[in-house]
Amino acid sequence: MLTKATFSKTRERGFLDGQFLIAMPGMADTNFARTVVYICAHSSDGAMGFVLNRPQTLTFPDLLRHLNIVEDGEIIRLPPMVREFQIQTGGPVETGRGFVLHSDDYMSESSIPVSDDICLTATLDIVRAISSGDGPQRAMMMLGYAGWASGQLEAEIAGNGWLTCPAAEDMIFDRDCAAKYDRALATLGVTPAMLSMEAGHA
């Protein structure tokens, strides 16, 4: 369960806070094959983050209807940027729960700072704000998240499951999901063809 304590400034912070994980070609877990994951919290207790390049088939208008925030007849009047707001599969944990990563120009009582510029909100207030055009300037909605128990992620990295690199805010909110994997690798100066299951991690 994610709480404010997960992101507390007084908690022990791990070396993977604010990093991207880039799945290696040998990734056996189909939930993470060819994924880029943004790590929001890492400590000796474990880690959590969000997959950034798995778009959902569920549309934002469908979600608004499901939550009874708008009626069917109101969908056509939504601004294009609201109708086209992208929803991602954030990971295999709590897949029925929604989370919004967003710029810090929007804050509510339930918003949690993840970094100096990025916050996380998991309540309906931000969904309503986005639907009315009053939401953050930059945002990405996730259903579910990725979580690792104590020492699990470190073991996966040591076992050549992931490459790591500093997170790029532009890539977090970029809608071009199909290109994110190759672009994340490019920040390390590599391409998928250069990787092998035997290579070490960056």
SULBELRA-V483665 format. One record per helix or strand of 2 or more residues. SS is the DSSP state (helix for helix, strand for strand). FROM is the first residue (numbers start at 1). TO is the last residue. Records with the same first field share a line. If there is no record, write none. Layout:
SS: FROM-TO + FROM-TO
//
This chain:
helix: 4-7 + 60-66 + 72-77 + 80-83 + 124-131 + 152-158 + 169-173 + 177-186 + 192-194
strand: 19-23 + 36-43 + 46-51 + 87-89 + 93-103 + 112-113 + 118-121 + 139-149 + 162-166
//
